[in-house]
Every structure is written in C-alpha cells, then in structure tokens.
Amino acid sequence: MVYRKQIMSDKTLWDSCLHYFENTLPPQQFNSWIKPLAFEIKGNQITLTAPNSFTLKLVQERFLPEISKRAESFLSVVPNFELLIGKRSGSSPLPKPRAVETEIVQPLPLTKTQKNQNKLNPLLSFDNFVTGKANQLAHSAAIQVAESPGTIYNPLFIYGGVGLGKTHLIQSIGNHIKHENPQAKICYVHATNYISDVVRAFQTKKFDEFKQFYNSLDLLLIDDIQFIADKPGTQQEFFYTLNFLIDGHKQVVITCDTFPKEISGMTPRLTSRFSSGLTVAIEPPGVEMRVAILLQKAALSNNPITEDVAFFIAKHVRSNIRELEGALKRIDAFSRFHKRSISVELAKEALKDLLASQNKQVSIENIQKTVADFYRIKVTDLLSKKRARIIARPRQIAMCLARELTQLSLPEIGAAFGDRDHTTVMYACKTIESLRTQDAVLNNDFSLLNQTLRN
C-alpha cells in the first residue's frame, strides 16, 4: 500500500497543524498545549509526545480529532495514534517512561521538622472538604485550578481568618494534582519556612541552588504569605519566583489572613501581582455548615453524634472550624472516659467551662446601646446607611468591640449592623486598630467602652 504522506514530510503535516491551531486558539492555550508536543510519523503510525499527563489528556479530548482529520488528508488510510508522555528532544519523542512516584520536592537543606512540615498531608482532599456558602467560590476555584494548573487563576489567592480551611483547600489542590500527574514537582511550604530558606541561602551563599529549586516547580503552595511582610529581602526573592513560575505557566496558590492590598508591610508590586490572578475569600461558616462539619468529623472518629448534638455545639462555637473540632474532641474524650453515649446533656457537661465563659460575654445589642449612649447618638443611627463621621466612627468602634467581645462571625456582626457585608466589618476592625495607635483620644474611648462592657 502506498501512502500519500510520502509526498509530504512529517514536518509539513505538523507545520500545517501548528498553523491551524496558532490561528484558532488563544496564544496562551497554543503555547501551553500545542507547542510543547513532539510529533513523528512512521508509515501510518503517528506518535504524539506530551510533557505531562494533563497536556496529554487535554490533547486527546480537544485537539486529536482535528489532528487526525488533517493527517487523513496526507494518508490513504486512517492513521493510528500513539500518545506518550516524555520530554521533547528535537523532533523525536522519547519512549514511554515507566511509572514513577510523584516527587514532592523539599526546599534544601531543611531540618527534619521542616521537611515534615513541607510534605502534603494525604488526608486533606476535596472529598472531605465540607462546602457551603462561606467557602463555595474558593472551593470551586480550587477545583478548577487543580484540574487545569497554570492555565487559569494564576496565582490563586485565598484569604480568610484562622481555622477556616485555607490550608485544607490548598493541600487538596496539591493532592489532586499529585494523583493526576505523578511526574509533577510540587512543594507545599509555610511562609515562615520560605523565609528560613532565603536566610539560609544568604548564609551559605547557595542562592543558585535556592532559585533552581523553586524555579523548577510545577506547583507552589505557600501558606500564610502575610508572614513575609516587613521582610524586603524575602519579598524581593518571592517576587522573582512568582514571576518566573507564572510566566512559565506553572501554578502558584497562596493563602493569607487578609485581602492582598490590606497586608501591612508588603510592597505594592507584590500585592499587585497577588491580585493579577483570582482572589477569593473563605468566610466563617454559618450554622448549617458548622453542623455539617461536625457530623462529618464525628463520623470519621467512629463516635458519631446526632443532629441535635451537632446543632447544640454549632450554636455555641461560632468562630472557626478548629474550635469546632476542639469542642468535638473534648466531647468525644468525655464520652469515652465516662463510658457514656453522646447526648446534648453530655455535651453540656463536657463544655461547661466554655458555656460559663460565654455567659459572661456581652450581647451585640448591649454593645450597640452602650456605644450609642457614649457618643450621644441613637442605636438606629448605628444600623442606618448614614456615612457622616459622627455616625460612621462609632459604628466602626461598635463593630470592632463586637468582634472582640462576642463569638459572632463577621457575617453575623455585619447582619446585626443593618445587613452589612462581612468585608465592611473587616475594614472597620482594621481601621479602628490602626487609629488606636495614632489617636490617643479614640484609643482611650475604645478602652473605656471595652472595660465598661466587660464589667
């Protein structure tokens, strides 16, 4: 049998495919998915070699039909395709590599403790991440990043308070990519360990090794980036690393306790780079989500609880997921020690110290009334949309006091002040905290109100 492709070289065929995709795909997709492919023809056998399994899967699903269609115009029969994973070496593909273990690379040199901190926790996955209104957008973005790393939402910046699941979410991304692409170079690192790596590189004069390590990553997960604030040397190195990875279509995921532009002590060029991808918030969980988390955690501990017990705990522990887990563990231990089944009554006994402490806490209504009386305004003014400073400043003080003196979440505080958004409460708290260091009168007023409400 004579093949018409003999008239056309494999280079001519592949050039035709490249020309087509370059003119029909966005430049980023063409450079990410088509350009890295290696192509070879032997008879009616066409071999395509992709650099990783993600690219291979995408090519097979989206681009192979068009490549096959064009190949048929060069051949007298339908071509057979072989899809491989390997590195490009000229125009010849490498043989299919043997299966290898995923490389979760570590910043070197590290102490034994630091090495353990940098490893992914296999128990943290999307499957056991409880979703709700408070984290729905962040969860959706994380899944999209895990399925198509380096192509969308880069960097992905996740922010929120302590114990809300940021670390769980970014480790889920790492574990998903580890499962789907065993050859990926992945590093999960806490910002404090990244700082240590920078310092160590300076001390040992091994900056080339430091840069080589971080620049070689396919996925960088960095937790609590706020810790590099006020450290210009570390910020400079991270800026270079961030640019190198993003420009090379390598995925970066960052967590922080606050919105990028609100990080004090961070250079503008770095906060601007943080915001160049997608920024999503994780908010404190609502009562339904807290109940769902408790039921799941209890089931995993082989000591399940009923919904009424879960609702009881959720009603009294409102701040974050870690405190929910702490309360549940306390109840579980109390149950096992006394050899009693878990009930609402047992939960009350186990958490009696927590409940007694909460009974001493003031209500948000009392805070609003006390602040309004102090500044000689009406409570309705605090709840109104009025923005005059004579109203707005007391409102911010009242919100800040509510955050400090109650167990209410940010959305719940916002709702109590005229259905305001949780970001308004965050801004109010940061504003008052900043003003207290600059305005002696305001600081004295705040301290006096705080002491009055506590007594």
Secondary structure by P-SEA (a helix, b strand, c coil): cccccccccaaaaaaaaaaaaaacccaaaaacccccbbbbbcccbbbbbbccaaaaaaaacccaaaaaaaaaaacccbbbbbbbbccccccccccccccccccccccccccaaaaaaacccccccccccccccccaaaaaaaaaaaaccccccccbbbbbcccccaaaaaaaaaaaaaaaccccbbbbbcaaaaaaaaaaaaaacaaaaaaaaaaaccbbbbcccccccccaaaaaaaaaaaaaaaaacbbbbbbccccccccccccaaaaaaaaccbbbbbccccaaaaaaaaaaaaaaacccccaaaaaaaaacccccaaaaaaaaaaaaaaaaaacccccaaaaaaaaaaaaaaaaacccaaaaaaaaaaaaccccccccccccccccaaaaaaaaaaaaccccccaaaaaaaaccccaaaaaaaaaaaaaaaaccaaaaaaaaaaaaaaac
